[in-house]
Every structure is written in C-alpha cells, then in structure tokens.
Amino acid sequence: MMNMGESLFSLRQKSGESLQAVADKVGVSKAHVWELEKGRSRNPSFDLVRKLATHYGVSVDVLTGDAAEPASKDLQVDRIHRDLAELSERDRNVVEEMIRLLQTKHSETS
C-alpha cells in the first residue's frame, strides 16, 4: 500500500493536473501540495485531506492507503460524472447526445 504522499502524486499524475491546478481547487499553495506529495507535510488537517479526496473523487481511505487506488479510466469517468452535475440540464442533454453519437460511431467501426 502507498502512503498519502505517494497516493496524492499518483492521483495527480493520473488526472493530468499540475500542482498549481490541484492547489487552486483545494485552496492551498502549490508548495503545500508538493510538500504533501513528498511526505514533508505529514499531518495535514482533516479538512484538507477531505478536500483532496473529494477533488480526486476517492475516499479518504484511498489517500491514507487503507483502500486501493482506482484505475485511471475509473478516475476519469468519475471526474466526468462529477463535472456533469455542475452543468445545466440543457448542457447535460447535449453531452448525453454526444455520448450516444460516439457510441454509435464506435459500434459501426467495430
């Protein structure tokens, strides 16, 4: 099992985000995120750990190493799903139609 720093680094790599992007999303400095990933900040607040878990779409147990980290594909699907909730109903319908069109295109080429 990974420690929290390794988990944070791995999740950030899988999400393709920069240190600054993660820092901006959870409300801390880029340096603080880097220190967490390197294991130099060993006792982050529970609030920050919760924010990081929410940001990556995982449980706190994943960050602490008590649960397995999801695969990149699963993280991407969960991230897209979370982002859909922030869209208007009209925009969600557009995305849903795009998915249907892509599925149709994919099934025709398979």
C-alpha positions as CSV (number, residue, x, y, z in Angstrom):
1,M,0.0,0.0,0.0
2,M,1.1,3.5,-0.7
3,N,1.5,6.3,1.8
4,M,-0.5,9.5,1.5
5,G,2.2,11.4,-0.4
6,E,2.6,8.6,-3.0
7,S,-1.2,8.4,-3.4
8,L,-1.6,12.1,-3.9
9,F,1.2,12.1,-6.5
10,S,-0.2,9.1,-8.3
11,L,-3.7,10.5,-8.4
12,R,-2.4,13.9,-9.7
13,Q,-0.5,12.1,-12.4
14,K,-3.5,10.0,-13.4
15,S,-5.6,13.2,-13.6
16,G,-3.1,15.0,-15.7
17,E,-3.2,18.1,-13.4
18,S,-0.5,20.4,-12.4
19,L,0.5,21.1,-8.8
20,Q,-1.0,24.6,-9.2
21,A,-4.3,23.3,-10.5
22,V,-4.7,21.0,-7.6
23,A,-3.7,23.7,-5.1
24,D,-6.2,26.2,-6.7
25,K,-9.0,23.6,-6.4
26,V,-8.4,22.8,-2.7
27,G,-7.4,26.2,-1.6
28,V,-3.7,25.7,-0.6
29,S,-0.4,26.8,-2.1
30,K,1.4,24.8,-4.8
31,A,4.3,24.4,-2.4
32,H,2.0,22.8,0.2
33,V,0.6,20.3,-2.3
34,W,4.2,19.5,-3.3
35,E,5.2,19.0,0.4
36,L,2.3,16.7,0.9
37,E,3.3,14.6,-2.2
38,K,6.9,14.4,-1.0
39,G,5.8,13.4,2.5
40,R,7.3,16.5,4.0
41,S,4.0,17.7,5.4
42,R,3.0,14.7,7.5
43,N,-0.1,16.0,9.4
44,P,-2.4,17.8,7.1
45,S,-5.7,18.9,8.5
46,F,-8.6,16.5,8.1
47,D,-10.4,19.3,6.2
48,L,-7.6,19.4,3.6
49,V,-7.5,15.6,3.3
50,R,-11.2,15.6,2.7
51,K,-11.0,18.3,0.1
52,L,-8.2,16.4,-1.7
53,A,-10.2,13.2,-1.6
54,T,-13.3,15.0,-3.0
55,H,-11.2,16.7,-5.7
56,Y,-9.9,13.3,-6.9
57,G,-13.2,11.6,-6.4
58,V,-11.8,9.0,-4.0
59,S,-12.4,8.1,-0.4
60,V,-10.1,9.3,2.4
61,D,-9.2,5.7,2.8
62,V,-7.6,5.7,-0.6
63,L,-5.4,8.7,0.4
64,T,-4.4,7.1,3.6
65,G,-3.5,3.8,1.9
66,D,-6.3,1.9,3.6
67,A,-8.1,1.2,0.3
68,A,-6.9,0.6,-3.3
69,E,-6.5,3.4,-5.7
70,P,-8.9,3.3,-8.7
71,A,-7.5,2.9,-12.2
72,S,-7.0,5.9,-14.5
73,K,-10.1,5.1,-16.5
74,D,-12.3,4.9,-13.4
75,L,-11.0,8.2,-12.1
76,Q,-11.7,9.8,-15.5
77,V,-15.2,8.5,-15.6
78,D,-15.9,9.6,-12.1
79,R,-14.4,13.1,-12.8
80,I,-16.6,13.5,-15.9
81,H,-19.6,12.3,-13.9
82,R,-19.0,14.9,-11.1
83,D,-18.5,17.7,-13.7
84,L,-21.8,16.8,-15.4
85,A,-23.7,17.7,-12.2
86,E,-22.4,21.3,-12.5
87,L,-23.9,21.7,-16.0
88,S,-27.4,22.9,-16.8
89,E,-30.0,20.3,-17.8
90,R,-29.7,21.6,-21.4
91,D,-25.9,21.1,-21.4
92,R,-26.2,17.6,-19.8
93,N,-28.6,16.7,-22.6
94,V,-26.1,17.8,-25.2
95,V,-23.4,15.8,-23.6
96,E,-25.7,12.8,-23.4
97,E,-26.4,13.1,-27.1
98,M,-22.7,13.4,-27.9
99,I,-22.1,10.1,-26.0
100,R,-24.8,8.4,-27.9
101,L,-23.3,9.5,-31.2
102,L,-19.9,8.4,-30.2
103,Q,-21.2,5.0,-29.1
104,T,-23.0,4.6,-32.5
105,K,-19.8,5.6,-34.4
106,H,-17.8,3.2,-32.3
107,S,-20.2,0.3,-32.8
108,E,-20.1,0.9,-36.6
109,T,-16.3,0.8,-36.7
110,S,-16.0,-2.3,-34.5
